[in-house]
């Protein structure tokens, strides 16, 4: 099973959405964690936006990337363009992607919903990629 780390600057919004979708959609297919370049707290608007589509992330917490070891992950996904700020050991994983999605911080719920849709679509593509890769082995 592939182990995926979703990273964002503060692990408050986009990476939390990705973790929630990946847990739900990738259950039994991938293991997932999210972290931030710095820890913060999960944005209440993120929790609300995810609950609207039946994904409960109220138990998730913001975690600093420094708590994790890059060797424990097969794939690293940056959601904010922060890939340039990551230590090289994180970028050199089997799969590294930098999705560069808009930060909905300080925006209304509509922006959170738009970003949520983009995150879900990307997570679905990532799970399909790993499923196809597994099928070809």
C-alpha positions as CSV (number, residue, x, y, z in Angstrom):
1,X,0.0,0.0,0.0
2,X,1.4,3.4,-1.0
3,X,2.0,6.0,1.8
4,X,1.1,9.5,0.9
5,X,2.0,12.8,2.6
6,X,0.0,15.9,1.8
7,X,1.9,19.1,2.6
8,X,0.8,22.8,2.9
9,X,2.2,25.8,4.6
10,X,0.1,25.6,7.8
11,X,-1.8,22.3,7.3
12,X,-5.0,24.1,8.0
13,X,-7.1,23.9,4.8
14,X,-6.0,22.3,1.5
15,X,-3.9,19.5,2.9
16,X,-6.6,18.8,5.5
17,X,-9.1,18.4,2.7
18,X,-6.8,16.1,0.8
19,X,-6.2,14.0,3.8
20,X,-10.0,13.7,4.4
21,X,-10.8,12.8,0.8
22,X,-7.8,10.4,0.6
23,X,-8.9,8.6,3.8
24,X,-12.5,8.2,2.5
25,X,-11.8,7.5,-1.3
26,X,-8.5,5.7,-0.9
27,X,-9.5,3.4,2.1
28,X,-7.6,0.2,1.7
29,X,-5.6,1.5,-1.3
30,X,-3.4,4.2,0.3
31,X,-2.2,5.3,3.7
32,X,-2.4,9.1,4.2
33,X,-1.0,11.8,6.5
34,X,-0.9,15.6,6.1
35,X,1.4,18.1,7.6
36,X,2.5,21.7,7.3
37,X,5.8,23.5,7.0
38,X,4.6,24.9,10.3
39,X,1.7,23.6,12.4
40,X,-1.4,25.7,13.0
41,X,-5.0,24.6,13.5
42,X,-7.6,23.1,11.1
43,X,-9.7,26.0,9.8
44,X,-13.4,25.7,10.9
45,X,-14.5,26.6,7.4
46,X,-12.5,23.6,6.1
47,X,-14.3,21.3,8.5
48,X,-17.7,22.8,7.4
49,X,-16.9,22.6,3.7
50,X,-15.9,18.9,4.0
51,X,-18.9,18.0,6.2
52,X,-21.2,19.3,3.4
53,X,-20.0,16.4,1.2
54,X,-20.1,13.8,4.0
55,X,-16.4,13.8,5.0
56,X,-15.8,14.4,8.7
57,X,-12.4,15.9,9.3
58,X,-13.2,17.3,12.8
59,X,-10.8,14.8,14.4
60,X,-7.9,15.8,12.2
61,X,-5.2,18.0,13.6
62,X,-2.5,20.3,12.1
63,X,0.9,18.7,12.4
64,X,4.4,20.0,11.6
65,X,6.3,18.3,8.9
66,X,9.3,18.1,11.2
67,X,7.5,15.3,13.1
68,X,7.8,13.0,10.1
69,X,10.5,11.1,8.2
70,X,10.4,11.4,4.4
71,X,11.7,7.8,4.0
72,X,8.3,6.6,5.4
73,X,6.4,8.0,2.4
74,X,6.2,6.9,-1.2
75,X,4.4,10.0,-2.5
76,X,4.6,13.6,-1.4
77,X,2.0,16.1,-2.6
78,X,2.4,19.8,-2.0
79,X,-0.9,21.7,-2.4
80,X,0.3,25.2,-2.2
81,X,3.5,25.5,-4.3
82,X,5.6,25.1,-1.2
83,X,7.6,22.4,-2.9
84,X,10.4,24.8,-3.4
85,X,10.7,25.3,0.4
86,X,10.8,21.6,1.2
87,X,14.0,19.8,2.2
88,X,15.3,17.8,-0.8
89,X,14.6,14.5,0.9
90,X,10.9,15.2,0.7
91,X,11.0,16.2,-3.0
92,X,13.0,13.1,-4.0
93,X,10.3,10.5,-3.1
94,X,9.0,8.0,-5.7
95,X,6.2,10.5,-6.6
96,X,6.3,14.2,-6.0
97,X,3.6,16.6,-7.2
98,X,3.1,20.3,-6.5
99,X,-0.6,21.0,-7.1
100,X,-0.5,24.8,-6.4
101,X,-4.1,25.2,-5.4
102,X,-5.6,28.6,-4.3
103,X,-5.5,29.1,-0.5
104,X,-9.1,29.8,0.6
105,X,-8.0,31.5,3.8
106,X,-10.1,34.5,4.7
107,X,-12.5,33.8,1.8
108,X,-16.2,32.9,2.0
109,X,-17.6,29.3,2.0
110,X,-18.0,29.4,-1.8
111,X,-14.2,29.7,-2.3
112,X,-13.7,26.8,0.1
113,X,-16.2,24.7,-1.9
114,X,-14.3,25.5,-5.2
115,X,-11.0,24.5,-3.6
116,X,-12.7,21.4,-2.1
117,X,-13.8,20.3,-5.6
118,X,-10.3,20.8,-7.0
119,X,-8.7,18.8,-4.2
120,X,-11.2,16.0,-4.5
121,X,-10.6,15.7,-8.3
122,X,-6.8,15.6,-7.7
123,X,-7.1,13.0,-5.0
124,X,-9.2,10.8,-7.2
125,X,-6.6,11.1,-10.0
126,X,-3.9,10.2,-7.5
127,X,-5.7,7.1,-6.3
128,X,-6.4,6.1,-9.9
129,X,-2.7,6.5,-10.7
130,X,-1.7,4.2,-7.9
131,X,-4.4,1.7,-8.8
132,X,-3.3,1.6,-12.4
133,X,0.4,1.3,-11.3
134,X,-0.5,-1.6,-9.1
135,X,-2.5,-3.3,-11.8
136,X,0.5,-3.1,-14.2
137,X,2.9,-4.9,-11.8
